[in-house]
Amino acid sequence: MPERFSHHPVTPDGRYFVVRGRLWRMSNPDLPEEERVRLVADLMTARRAVRMAREDRDAAAMRRARAAVDRAKRGLGERGPGWWRDGAPDLNRRMAVNTDYADWFRALGLD
């Protein structure tokens, strides 16, 4: 069973972590460590760029920064096609209680 992600529970199959009852896709665990580290660094840089563009009210910079966030998240496997190969649907951003994880989530006593 996967460990807890920070202070957020992780589904038994390791595909999602849960924040306020909503499933969020985990990064692909099969990524080579060097690639994962690079993509996380890219993501953090892009998130800082989003913050700066917001502060500067720069729409063009915001579009570029959000595109960079999307590229990094897709590279990590957090967006785009699911990284698992068993044909299970992607439940990213769905409420856990409305998915096959409902019993597991209720058993956590967080709802």
C-alpha positions as CSV (number, residue, x, y, z in Angstrom):
1,M,0.0,0.0,0.0
2,P,1.4,3.4,-1.0
3,E,2.5,5.8,1.7
4,R,0.7,9.0,2.4
5,F,1.6,11.9,0.1
6,S,2.7,14.6,2.5
7,H,-0.4,14.8,4.7
8,H,-2.8,13.7,1.9
9,P,-3.9,10.0,1.7
10,V,-2.9,8.1,-1.4
11,T,-5.2,5.6,-3.0
12,P,-4.2,1.9,-2.5
13,D,-3.2,1.6,-6.1
14,G,-0.9,4.7,-5.9
15,R,-2.7,6.5,-8.8
16,Y,-4.2,9.5,-6.8
17,F,-3.8,11.5,-3.7
18,V,-6.9,13.1,-2.1
19,V,-7.3,16.8,-1.1
20,R,-10.6,17.9,0.4
21,G,-12.3,14.7,-1.0
22,R,-11.1,15.2,-4.6
23,L,-8.7,12.8,-6.4
24,W,-5.6,14.3,-7.9
25,R,-3.3,12.2,-10.2
26,M,0.1,11.2,-8.8
27,S,3.2,11.4,-11.0
28,N,4.2,8.4,-13.0
29,P,6.2,6.2,-10.6
30,D,8.0,4.6,-13.5
31,L,9.8,7.9,-14.6
32,P,13.5,7.7,-14.3
33,E,14.6,9.7,-11.2
34,E,16.7,12.1,-13.2
35,E,13.8,12.9,-15.5
36,R,11.4,13.3,-12.5
37,V,13.8,15.7,-10.8
38,R,14.1,17.8,-13.9
39,L,10.4,17.9,-14.5
40,V,9.7,18.9,-10.9
41,A,12.2,21.7,-11.2
42,D,10.6,22.8,-14.5
43,L,7.2,22.7,-12.8
44,M,8.4,24.9,-9.8
45,T,9.9,27.4,-12.2
46,A,6.7,27.5,-14.2
47,R,4.6,28.0,-11.1
48,R,6.9,30.9,-10.1
49,A,6.4,32.4,-13.5
50,V,2.6,32.1,-13.1
51,R,2.8,34.0,-9.8
52,M,5.0,36.7,-11.4
53,A,2.7,37.1,-14.4
54,R,-0.3,37.4,-12.1
55,E,1.5,40.1,-10.0
56,D,2.5,41.9,-13.2
57,R,-0.9,41.4,-14.8
58,D,0.9,40.3,-17.9
59,A,-1.5,38.2,-20.0
60,A,1.1,37.0,-22.5
61,A,3.5,35.9,-19.8
62,M,0.6,34.2,-18.0
63,R,-0.2,32.2,-21.2
64,R,3.4,31.1,-21.5
65,A,3.8,30.3,-17.8
66,R,0.6,28.2,-17.8
67,A,1.7,26.4,-20.9
68,A,5.0,25.6,-19.1
69,V,3.1,24.2,-16.1
70,D,1.0,22.1,-18.4
71,R,4.1,20.7,-20.2
72,A,5.8,19.8,-16.9
73,K,2.6,18.2,-15.5
74,R,2.1,16.1,-18.7
75,G,5.7,15.0,-18.6
76,L,5.2,13.9,-15.0
77,G,2.1,12.0,-16.0
78,E,-0.2,14.2,-13.8
79,R,-2.1,15.3,-16.9
80,G,-2.8,13.7,-20.3
81,P,-3.3,10.0,-20.8
82,G,-3.1,7.9,-17.7
83,W,0.3,6.3,-17.0
84,W,-1.2,3.0,-15.9
85,R,-1.7,0.2,-18.5
86,D,-4.7,-1.7,-17.2
87,G,-7.4,0.3,-19.1
88,A,-8.9,1.8,-15.9
89,P,-10.4,5.2,-16.5
90,D,-8.8,8.4,-15.4
91,L,-10.6,9.8,-12.3
92,N,-8.5,12.9,-11.9
93,R,-10.3,15.8,-10.2
94,R,-13.4,13.6,-9.4
95,M,-14.8,13.4,-5.9
96,A,-13.6,10.2,-4.3
97,V,-17.0,9.3,-2.9
98,N,-18.3,9.2,-6.5
99,T,-15.7,6.7,-7.7
100,D,-14.7,3.1,-7.1
101,Y,-12.5,4.5,-4.3
102,A,-15.6,5.5,-2.3
103,D,-15.5,2.7,0.2
104,W,-11.7,3.2,0.8
105,F,-12.2,6.9,1.2
106,R,-15.1,6.6,3.6
107,A,-13.0,4.1,5.7
108,L,-10.5,6.9,6.2
109,G,-13.1,8.9,8.1
110,L,-12.2,12.1,6.3
111,D,-15.5,12.9,4.7
